[in-house]
Amino acid sequence: MSRTASLYHSTVGKKVLMAVTGLILFLFVIGHMLGNLKVFEGPESFNQYAEFLRTMGYPLIPRYGLIWVGRIFLLAAVGVHVYSAWQLWVRSRLARAEGYRKVKDLSFSYASRTMRWGGVLILLFVVYHILHLTTGQAHPDFVPGDVYRNFIVGFSNPLVVGFYVVAQVALGLHLYHGVWSMTQTLGASHPKYDRWRRSTSGALAIVVVVGFVIPPVAVLLGLLS
């Protein structure tokens, strides 16, 4: 037990926690992006997909049962991820001497520097996104159960789509650096293929950003109605 506690309190242990929770959140992001793209299949298919998420396991499990388990699990992962990131940031601030190292790759350094403010923006966006399309408090004309209609109406506002796009760019930068750091922390780092890790991180980030941005932009352009 003491060894586990020592690992948790160590910098390496906190990086591992960030990597594992980051992987969980990354897989959720991919799944959510693919689910959003189903809006192009039309209202019936999109609403059926949403209903499937609400009723997974029914009648063995009550309606909304598994989706709430998933939400609690994701919330716990976010909490551990953010808290570990904050602890590592505090340690980094205390070890000021580390801040004077010369950065060789300015483009990757930029993505690294955006991790903190980008993470805050992503958290604010998630809260708004839930109020907008899940609970409806921030939606202009929310109809419970009609997910397709809520999606179309919700993204008919250019300001909403603009905020959404900015948040997705922040998410992309976060993923770019996060996937790179995660694979390094989990032992997938080697000089022979580090360049592939970087290009793969960038490609995944671009796919996620484009995949999330296409549906609301399509609504705004009138391609979805």
N, C-alpha and C positions, 0 to 999 in steps of 0.2 A: 504493500500500500504506500509506503514511504517513497519507493522508487517511482510510482505513478504520480505522486504529489510533486516529487522533484522534477519530473519531466514536464508536468503541467506548468510549474512556475518558471521553467527555463525558457529562454528565447526560442530554442528549437521546438519545444513542445507547443508553444503558442503559434509558431509558424505552421506546424503540422495541423493544429486545430483549424487555422485559417484555410489551409489547403483542402482539408476534408470537407469542411462546411462550404467552402467555395465550390467544390466539385458538386455537392448536393444542389446548391443554388443554380449552378450552371446547367445541370441536367433539367432542372425545373424550367429555366429560361428557354431552353431548346424546345421542351414539350409545349410550353405556353405559346411560343412563336408558331409552331406547327399547328396548334389548335386555332390560333387567330387566322391562319391562312385558309381555314375551312369556310370562312365567311364568303369566299368566292364560289362556293358550291350552292349558295342561295340560302334563303331564310329557313326552309324546312330542315335542311341538313345541319345548318349551324345551330338551330334551336334543339335538334335532336342530340347533337354532340354535347350541348350544355346540360340537357336533361340527363344524359348518360353520366356525366360527372356528378350530378346531384344525387343519383340513385344507384351508384356503384354498390354492388353487394346486396341490394334489396331483393327479396324481403328478409333474407337472413340477417342483414344489418339494416337499421333504420335509415330512412332517407336522410341525406346530408351527413350520415355517420362517417363514412370514409373520407369525404372531402374535408370535414372538420379535423379528422386525425391528421390529414395531410397539411392543413393550415397550421395546426399547432406544431407539427414537426418542422415546417418551414420557418415558422416564427422563432422556434428555438435555435435553428441553424443560423438565422439572421442575427439573433442576440449574441450567440457565441462568436460569430464572425466579426461583428462590430466591436464587441468588447475586447477580443484578442487584438484587433487592429489598433484600438485605442491604447492598449497596454504596450504594444510594440512601438507605437508612435512616441509615447512617453519615455520609453527606454532610449529611443533614438535621440530624442531631445536632450536627455541627460548626458548621453555620450556625444557631446558636440564635436569632439575631434573627428568623428566619422564624417561630419558634414563637409570637411574640407578636401575630400578626395576628388580628383579630377574625373569628370564624367566624359567618357569617350563617345558614347552614342547619344547625341542630343535628342533625336527623335524618340528613342525609347525612354530617355530620361523625362521627356515631357509627359508621356503617358503615365510614368511612375508618379510624377508630381501631381497629376490630376486625380490620383486615387482617392485622396482625402475629400476634396471638395466635390469630386464626382460621386463619391459614395453618399455624401450628404444630399446631393441633388437627387440621386436615385431613390433614397429613402423618402424624401418629400414627394417625389413622383408616385411612388408606390401607394402612399397614403391617399393622395389625390385620386389615383387610378381606382382604388377600392371604392372611395366615395362616389366616383363618377359612374363606373360601370358594374359594380357589385352590389352596393347598398343603395345607390341612387341619390344620395343627398346633394351631390354636386352636378347632377344631371338635369337638363332643362325640362325633360318630359319623360321620366322613367316609368316603364311599364314592367312590373315584376314578371319574370318568366319569358318575356319576349326579347331574348338576347340580341337577335339580329337587328330588330328595330332600334333598340337602345344603342347598339354599335353605330348604326347609320346616323341617327339623330345626334348622338354624342360627338361624332367627328365631322359634323357639318359646319362646325365653328372653326375658322382659320386660326384663331388664337389657341384653341385647344390642340389643334394639329401641330401648330408651331412649337408649343411647349412639349408635346409628345416627341417630336423629332429631336429637339434639343436634349431631352432626357435619354433618348436612344443613342445619341452620339456619346453622351457621358457614359452610358452603359457599355458601348463599344470600346471606349478607351479603358474602362475599368476591366473589361474582359481581356483585352489585349495584354495588359500587364499582368492581370490576375492569372490567366491560363499559363503564361510563361513562368511566373513565380510558383504556381501550384505544381507544375511538372518538375521544376527544379527541386522543390521541397520534398516531393514524393520520390525522388531518386531517378528521374528520367533525364538527367543532365549529363551530357558528354560532348567534348569538343567536336567530335565527328558529325554530330547531328544537331548541335545547338542552333545552327542557322535554320534548320527545318522546323525546330520548335518555335522560333520567332515568326517565320512565315506562316506556320500553321495557326499560331495564336492570332496573327493579323487576319488571316482568311476567315477563321471562325467568328471573330469580332465583326467583320464586314457582313458575313452571312446573317448574323443575328440582327444587326442594325437594319439591313435592307429588308429582311423578313418581317420585322416589326413595323417598319415605316410604310411599306407598300399598301397594306389595307386602309389605314386612315387617309393616306394621300389619294387613294383610289376613290374613297368616299367624297373627299373634297373636290375632286375633279369630275364627279358625277358618273364615274365608271361603276360604282356600286350605289344602288338606291332601293 
